[in-house]
Amino acid sequence: MFNHYSYEFYREPEFASEYELDRFGGRFGRFLKNYEVALFKSLLAEDGPVQSVLDVGTGTGKLAYAVATRDTVAFGMDASPEMVRQALQLRPEGHEGRVAFFVGDAHVLPFGDRSVDAVVSSRVLMHLVDWQKGLAEMCRVARRSVVFDVPPLRGFPALESLARRVLARFGAKTQAYRVFRVGQIRRSLQQNGYRLARVERSFVLPIAVHRKLGSPRLTVFVERLLGSLGLRRILGAPVTIHAVRED
Ligand SMILES: C[S@@+](CC[C@H](N)C(=O)[O-])C[C@H]1O[C@@H](n2cnc3c(N)ncnc32)[C@H](O)[C@@H]1O
């Protein structure tokens, strides 16, 4: 059940090989990667140490490598064999953590119920054909917590999402994605025995604008300013969610 919009991009060798540089290259790219990794790790740490983590839609292994240590095993799974190949090649120098990458579909995770301590997933739910099925699977296999992000309905991603969907409808080759209301995520988590423990909103301005600015210091300054005006609480994106098992 691979996404007909996004998956076709990620299975292309050229697209996959450019992903890391395209997204996390340059000063702002490195800043973004560090920011996202730090955010996910801090939310994950709220429930104490973990021994096993599954990164669904791992891409180039951003989160899998970040959480894998000698004591914590990380599984990085992606639907695209090309992305898995990239993840394997991009092992950070000197990284000694226990990490395994493999190909698989987020809609049918090849793991038993409560078989890993936690599941993480960044920039993936928005691309799935059936996001509720994907989220249900993450909740099923996690023993303790699930940390993931989504583009919110409130904020700039909604406009971009709409534009891309329209373009895709007219046959343009673009990565269409969906946006979410926090309320619908909360309800879906409840149906799967989880409670929404924390919501973190990141950037008020679109990432594309920050990328153009090209200065992490300017990004921090501008976002702090907008945050102090209360705009991050309303418009911040993506929305990163920490969900914990209730039963
Ligand atoms: C925007 S990238 C995010 C990659 C990585 N998590 C990150 O944050 O850099 C989306 C990833 O989800 C993967 N993906 C899309 N549909 C999937 C599915 N049904 N099952 C597993 N992975 C999927 C794509 O191949 C791609 O690597």
The ligand as an ORCA input file, in Angstrom:
! r2SCAN-3c Opt
* xyz 0 1
  C       9.938     12.894      3.885
  S      10.781     11.353      3.974
  C      11.240     11.325      5.701
  C      12.460     10.494      5.943
  C      13.010     10.579      7.359
  N      12.073     10.070      8.323
  C      13.406     11.988      7.703
  O      12.837     12.553      8.623
  O      14.314     12.507      7.052
  C       9.444     10.148      3.912
  C       9.964      8.734      3.937
  O       8.856      7.852      4.125
  C       9.026      6.726      3.279
  N       7.725      6.103      3.041
  C       6.700      6.546      2.261
  N       5.664      5.693      2.304
  C       6.037      4.693      3.134
  C       5.408      3.490      3.602
  N       4.170      3.168      3.205
  N       6.088      2.690      4.430
  C       7.345      3.000      4.844
  N       7.994      4.109      4.448
  C       7.350      4.942      3.604
  C       9.687      7.280      2.029
  O      10.313      6.278      1.252
  C      10.655      8.302      2.653
  O      11.908      7.745      2.918
*
